[in-house]
Every structure is written in structure tokens, then in C-alpha cells.
Amino acid sequence: MKEKLVRFGVSLEAELLRRFDAYIGAEGCSNRSKAIAGLIRKEFVSDALSGGGTVAGAVTVIYDLGARVAVIKLTGIQRANAGIIISVQRVRLDRGSCMEIMAVKGSGVKLKALADSLAAVKGVKHAALSVTGGPFAPSGGGA
């Protein structure tokens, strides 16, 4: 069931409103209400991430296929964090690089620690956490 929409007024300086309209136009947002709702949701997710609330997202890692020790360490880190990693997709980018995309759900603090530990492995070229949803109820791992 859809939630009931509530109207409310917002007062802004003219220049701030002009910049906001330019921003949402560039983002392709259809109206101010959707843009404001999106910014509020984004802030709630950010708050949940930094405050340790349960969030969902993805950790993307690109690493050197020739670094065998890196592959072993990455696998070990993933196994140690099985409670927050929902699934992993591995894609070979070229002869020397592989990308792994991990769907994750858990405490924002734990997800950040996971991404940081993966980034610290020698042979990892790039690692990033992207939180796309939340807050969610905690789970015992998986979906």
C-alpha cells in the first residue's frame, strides 16, 4: 500500500532555489518534491551508514589477477564476512584485471570496515563501498 503524501511549504533564498532547480534539472529529476524526497532518503542512508544502522549496498573491488596472494586474501576476507555478504559476482575485465561486486547488507560500520580491509590488500587497484538503500531491519546474514 502506498503511503499518503503530505504537503508542506519550504522557504528558501532565491539564489539557493535557483541552484537547486539547476541541480535537479541536471540530475533529470521531474519535480522539486521528488528531488527533496530523494535528498532526504540519501541523508537517512548516510546517517544509518555512519551511525551503525543496517544498510544495503555494494562493494566493488578491482584487483590484479597476477597477484595470487591477493586472491587468497580477498577470499579469506569474504569468508570471514559471510554474515554481511549476500552474493559475489566476479568479472574478468582484461588479461590482468578482475572485478568483484559484492552485494552487502549489515551494519554501516561493518560494511565500511569490510570495504577498507579489501582496499588494504596488496594487488587491489580499487575498492569502493556504495550504499544504495536502508535503513533496514538487521538480519542474520543473507537477504
N, C-alpha and C positions, 0 to 999 in steps of 0.2 A: 504494500500500500504506500502510495506517495505521501510524503509529509506535506502538511498545509503550509503554503507560503505566507509570510508575514511581511507587510510593507513597513518601511521605516525611512525617515529622512536623514540625509547626511549633508552637512555644510562644509564646504572646502573653499580655500582661497582659489581665485580664478586661475592663477598660474599652475597650481597643483592639479586642478581639474583638467586643464589643457594638456599637461604632461601625462596624466592618467589616460585620457582619451587617446593620445598618440600611442601610448604603450599598448593599450588593449587593441587598437587598430592594427598595430604591427604584429601582435600575437594572434590576430584573426578572431578575437572574441566577438560574439554577436551583439552583446549589450553590456552595460555597466553592471547590472545585477549579477550576471553570470561571472563577470570578472571579479567583483568584490567577493562573491561566494568562493571562487577558486583561490583567491588570496587568503581568505580566512582558513580554508581547509589546509592550504600549504603551511600556514603558520601553526596550525594544530599538529600537523605531522612533524614539523620541525621541533615543536615543543615536546612531543612524545619521544622523538629521537634523542634529544639531549637530556630529557628527564627520566629516561629508562622505561618509558611506556612501550607496549608491544606494537610494533610496526611491521610492515612488509615491504619488500623491495627486491633489488638485485645487486649482487656483487659481480663485477666484470673484471676478469684478470687476463692479461696478455703476457705470455711468457715464451722464453727461448726453448724450443724443442730439444736443442742440443745439450741443455743443462739438465742432465739426468737426475742430479741431486735435487734440483728444484721440483721436478715432477714428483719425486718421492716425498719431499717435504710438504708440497701442496696437498697431496693425497692424505698425508698424516693429519694436517690441519683440518681438512674436510671431515675426516673420520672423527676427530676429536670434537667437532661441532655439528655432529649429525642431528642433534636436537633442534637446531635452528636452520639447517639447510634442507629445503623441501625437495629440490632437484638440481641437477647439474647438466648443462649441455656443453659439449666440447666441440669446437670447430677449428679445423686446420686452416689458417689464413694464407700461409705460403710454405715454402720448404723449411723455413726455420722458425715460424711463429705459430702459436696455438692460442686460441681464446676460449676461456671458460666463462659461462654465465650461470651464476648460482641464484636460484630463486630462494629467498630467505624470509623468515618470519621469526620474530623474537624481540627481546628487549633491545631498545635502541643502543644501549651501552654495549651489549654483547655483539650486535651486528657491526658496530664501529670497530670494536676490538678484533673481530674476525677479519674485516677488510684491512685493518692496519697490520695484522700478523701475516696476511697473504702478501701485502705490498713489501714487507720486510725481507721476503725470501730472495736470495741471490738468484738472478736469472729471470725475475719478474720485471717486465718492462713497464707495466702499468696495472694499477688496481684501483677500482673506484666503487664506492657504495652509492647507490641511487635508491632513495626511499620514495615509493610511489603511493603508499596508502597507509592508513591507520588513523587513529589508534584502533587496535583490535583487542579482543579478549585474549589473554595468554593461552597457549596450548602446550601440550606435552610433546611438541615436535611434529613436524609434518604439517599438513594442511588442517 
